[in-house]
Amino acid sequence: YREILQPEPAEIAALYGDLLIGVTQFFRDPEIWEQLETKLIPDLLEQLEAGMPLKVWVAGCATGEEPYSLAMMILEQAERLNRSVKLQIFASDISETALAFARRGRYAVTIQDTVSPERLSRFFHHDGDKLEVNRDVRECVTFAFHNLLADVGKDVVVILSTHIVDDVRELCTEMAIMNRGQIVYHGRPQDA
């Protein structure tokens, strides 16, 4: 197979695409989103000093559903708590194709299966046969190419195995990362 790959850039690109996990949807894993909505986001907003931006990084954002979901939820909670917030979500992925899709913010109407009617009404508008994320939400999210394996900062913990998540969370607590307003949060493993 290596001999086939070397002279065939299209085959390399196809293999690359097959290796990336593109499992994503709005508000995937409802139990995790419930924890974020009821505990973590309100706590973050309550602790946020006036005038300070709330900065969030969503690594491996694929086509943008998770960062947009997070933006919607944070904006809702800020309104509920009567807090003004300058939200800055940095969403990164290794796939330029996925990032281009995410930047457009246009999704099939089937998202109504996971997005509530209230959120659809508030955060989306119809654009032909698609639902487009409203500009105020899109402006909270910056999408950028980032290779986690090659380009990691010195204060970033990258979890490659979901089997060690609890150990990493305990280590972060011991290192007082959680006390500096930084939270390491993960969803369930992604199945291709």
N, C-alpha and C positions, 0 to 999 in steps of 0.2 A: 504494500500500500504506500509505503514511503516513496518508492520509485514512481508511483503514479502521481503523488502529491508534488514532487519537486518541479516537474515541468508544467504543472497545471494550476495556475493561480485560482481559477474558478473552483477547482476541487478543494483547495486549501480553504477558501472562503466558505464553501458548503460545510466542510468539517467543522470549522470555527463556529458557524451558526448552529450546528447540531450539538455542540458541546455546551453552549450557553443555555442556562435554564431560564425559560421565559414564563414561569408560573407567576401570574399576577392578576389582581382584580381589585376593584374598589372595596375597601373595608373587608378584605380577606381575613379570616380568622376572627370572627366576631367577639370571642372571649378576650382576646388580646386588645382589641379596640375598646371594649368595655372598660378594661383596666386603665387604658390610656385616658379615656373620657372621664371616668369617675374619680381617679386618684392622681395619676402622674401629671396630666396636663393642668388640672386645677392647682396642684401643689407648685408646679413650675411657675405658673402665672402669679400665684400669691407671693412667691419668693422673688420674682423679677423686680429689680429696682426700677423706679419710674424713669422713663427715657431710655432705658437699656433695651437693645433689640433681643428678641428670642431667636437664637440661632440653632438650627437643627440640620444634621447631616443624615441623609438616607442613602446608604451605599447599596449598590446593586439595584437601582430603581427601575430597571427594565423600561417599560413604556409609560411610566409615570403615575400609575394608579395609586400607589402607596403614598408618594409625596403629596399628591393632590388631596387624597383622603385626609392626611395629617393636617394639611393647611386648612381644610374645611372644618375639621374638628377643633383645631386651636382657635380659629376665628369665632366659632360658635361659643366655645367656653369663655373666651375673652369677653364676648358680648354678654354672656350670662353673668359673669363676675363684674361687669361694668368696668373692665380694664382696657385701656388703650394699649395695643401691642404692635410693635414694628417687627413683623415676622419675616425671617430670612431662612429659607430652606434651601440647602445645597443638596442637590440630587445627582448622584453620579452613577455611571455605568461604563462598561467596557465596549458596549455595542453602539456605534454611531447611528445605525439604523433605528434602534430602539429609542435613542435620545432624540432623533429627529421627529419620530412619532410623538414622543412625550411633549416636546416643545409645542407642537401643534395643538395638543389638548383636545383632540376630536376623537370621540369614541362612538361605537355602535350603540343603538338604543337599547340593546340587551343589558346595558349597565343598570337599567332600572330593576334588575333582579337583585342587585346588592346595594343599590343606593336608594335611600328612602325618598318618597315623593316630596317631602319637605326640602331635602337637600337638592334634589333635582330641580325644584322650582327656584331655590335660592342661588345655587352655585353653577347652574348650566343654562344654556339657551340652545334652541334648535338651530342647526346650520345644515339645511338640506335634509338628508337622511341620517345625519349624525347629531350627537349631543356634544356641544363644545363647552369646555370649562370657561367660566366667566373671566374676564380680564383681571379683575381684582384678585382672584385666586392665583391665576397664572403668574402675575407679577410678584407673588410671594416666593416663587420657586425658580431657582436657577439650575438648569441642567448642564452638566459638563462631563466630558470624557475623563475617566479616572480608572487606572488599573490598580486595584488594591494590592496585588502581589508585587508590583514593581515600584509603587509610589506611595509609601505609607510614611506619615510623619512619626516623629519619635514618641509622641504621647498617645498613639493610637493602638488599640488592641484589636487585632483581626482574628476573628473566630472562624476557623476553617472546618471544625468538627462540632456538630451540635451535641456530641457526647460530653464535651467539657464546658458547656455553657454555665452550669452551676458553679464549677470551680473558678471560672473567670469572673463571674459575678461576685463571689466571695473574695477573690483577690482584689477586685476593684474596690470593694468596700474597705478592705484592709489598707489599701493604698490611699484611702480618703478621696477617691475620685468622685464618689457619689456626693461627698460633702462640698465639693466645689461647684455644684450645680450641673454636673455632667452625669448623664445617665446612659448606661449601656443597656439596650433593650433589643430583643430579638423576637422574631416570629417562630413558627414551627418550621422544621426542615422542609425544603421544597422538593417535591417529587417531579421529575420530568414527565 
